[in-house]
Structures are given as C-alpha cells and as structure tokens.
Amino acid sequence: MSDALQTPEFSIVALYRRNVVGCAFLTPDAYLTYIAVSAGWEGAGIARYMIYHLAQTVPTKDVTLHVSANNLAMLFYQRLGFKPERFAVDFYKLYLPASSRQSPNAFFMRLR
C-alpha cells in the first residue's frame, strides 16, 4: 500500500470521525489493485463511491480489475457496470495458502 500512496491522485482513504472505513488504490493505467471496506460498513455505499471517484481520475481510460472466481464481490462489480472479459486460471495461486477456500482463478473485468 505504501507504493500506492506514492500516487495520491489514484488513492482514496474513506474516513468517518478519524477512523478509516475504506480505501482503494488505482494504478495510473486505471487498474484497481486494492479495495477494502471495514467490517460493519458494508452496504453503506463506500466502495461504490471510491470506485466512481477513482474512475473520474482517469476519464479517458477503462477501469480494470481482477476478482476471484468465487468472490461475491463479482456481483457488486457487475452492478456497477464492470463486464467480465476473460478467465485467468491460477491468477491468485502465488498469494493464497494451500488451505484457502478462495479460488485461485479470477475474472478480468472492465468498466468502460
């Protein structure tokens, strides 16, 4: 995350009463590398706001991301207008412990 904060124009940290309730990081090439919302804040519209805010920083580019094949966030991204373009086998394999229930496969998605 420290690398992402080197380009603050592509980073957003959502605060509520000095508490971090969400953050998201975009590369200058419009790839969403990380997005998180604190427990208890799901459904408050924070993730939606952060994605729309970051998309406005790159108005001439499509925002892209990868999402694990069994992650329910894929439904959220689709509601925002992201479309799956391709399936990436073992995309997360190097990052997941062998006991993980998360799929190592991912969908590459694009918001035009």
C-alpha positions as CSV (number, residue, x, y, z in Angstrom):
1,M,0.0,0.0,0.0
2,S,2.9,2.3,0.6
3,D,3.7,2.2,-3.1
4,A,0.1,3.1,-4.0
5,L,0.2,6.1,-1.7
6,Q,3.1,7.5,-3.8
7,T,0.4,8.5,-6.3
8,P,-2.2,10.1,-4.1
9,E,-4.3,11.2,-7.0
10,F,-5.0,7.5,-7.6
11,S,-5.7,6.6,-4.0
12,I,-8.6,7.2,-1.7
13,V,-9.0,6.6,2.0
14,A,-12.5,7.0,3.4
15,L,-12.7,8.3,6.9
16,Y,-15.5,8.6,9.5
17,R,-14.7,10.5,12.6
18,R,-11.0,10.0,12.1
19,N,-11.4,6.2,11.6
20,V,-10.5,4.6,8.3
21,V,-13.6,2.8,7.0
22,G,-12.4,2.1,3.5
23,C,-9.6,2.5,1.0
24,A,-9.0,1.9,-2.7
25,F,-6.0,2.2,-5.0
26,L,-5.8,2.6,-8.7
27,T,-2.7,2.5,-10.9
28,P,-2.1,5.3,-13.4
29,D,-3.1,2.8,-16.1
30,A,-6.6,2.5,-14.4
31,Y,-6.1,-0.9,-12.8
32,L,-7.9,-1.3,-9.5
33,T,-5.3,-3.0,-7.4
34,Y,-7.0,-3.0,-4.0
35,I,-10.3,-2.0,-2.4
36,A,-11.5,-2.7,1.1
37,V,-14.3,-1.6,3.4
38,S,-14.2,-2.1,7.2
39,A,-16.4,-4.7,8.8
40,G,-19.7,-3.2,9.7
41,W,-19.6,-0.6,6.9
42,E,-20.6,-3.0,4.1
43,G,-23.7,-1.7,2.2
44,A,-23.1,1.9,3.1
45,G,-22.0,2.8,-0.4
46,I,-18.4,3.4,0.4
47,A,-16.9,1.0,-2.1
48,R,-19.2,2.4,-4.9
49,Y,-18.2,6.0,-4.1
50,M,-14.5,5.1,-4.0
51,I,-14.7,3.3,-7.4
52,Y,-16.6,6.2,-9.0
53,H,-14.2,8.8,-7.5
54,L,-11.2,6.9,-8.8
55,A,-12.7,6.4,-12.3
56,Q,-13.1,10.1,-12.6
57,T,-9.3,10.5,-12.1
58,V,-8.8,8.6,-15.4
59,P,-11.7,9.8,-17.6
60,T,-10.1,8.6,-20.9
61,K,-9.4,5.1,-19.7
62,D,-11.4,2.0,-18.8
63,V,-11.1,0.9,-15.2
64,T,-10.0,-2.8,-14.9
65,L,-9.6,-5.3,-12.1
66,H,-9.3,-9.0,-11.3
67,V,-11.7,-10.7,-8.9
68,S,-11.5,-14.2,-7.6
69,A,-13.9,-16.6,-9.4
70,N,-15.8,-17.4,-6.2
71,N,-15.8,-13.9,-4.6
72,L,-19.3,-12.4,-4.2
73,A,-17.7,-9.0,-5.0
74,M,-18.1,-10.0,-8.6
75,L,-21.8,-9.4,-8.4
76,F,-21.1,-6.0,-6.9
77,Y,-18.7,-5.1,-9.7
78,Q,-21.3,-6.2,-12.3
79,R,-23.9,-4.0,-10.7
80,L,-21.5,-1.1,-11.1
81,G,-21.2,-1.9,-14.8
82,F,-18.0,-3.9,-14.9
83,K,-18.1,-6.7,-17.5
84,P,-16.0,-9.9,-17.3
85,E,-13.7,-10.2,-20.3
86,R,-11.6,-13.3,-19.7
87,F,-10.9,-16.0,-17.2
88,A,-7.4,-16.2,-15.6
89,V,-6.5,-19.7,-14.4
90,D,-4.4,-19.7,-11.2
91,F,-4.2,-15.9,-11.1
92,Y,-4.1,-15.8,-7.3
93,K,-2.2,-19.1,-6.8
94,L,1.0,-17.5,-5.5
95,Y,-0.9,-15.4,-3.0
96,L,-3.1,-17.9,-1.4
97,P,-2.2,-20.6,1.3
98,A,-2.9,-24.2,0.2
99,S,-5.8,-24.4,2.8
100,S,-7.6,-21.3,1.3
101,R,-11.2,-21.7,0.2
102,Q,-10.8,-18.8,-2.1
103,S,-10.5,-19.8,-5.8
104,P,-7.0,-19.1,-7.3
105,N,-8.8,-18.4,-10.6
106,A,-10.0,-15.0,-11.4
107,F,-12.1,-13.0,-13.9
108,F,-10.6,-9.9,-15.5
109,M,-13.3,-7.2,-15.6
110,R,-13.6,-3.9,-17.3
111,L,-15.7,-0.8,-16.7
112,R,-16.0,1.3,-19.9
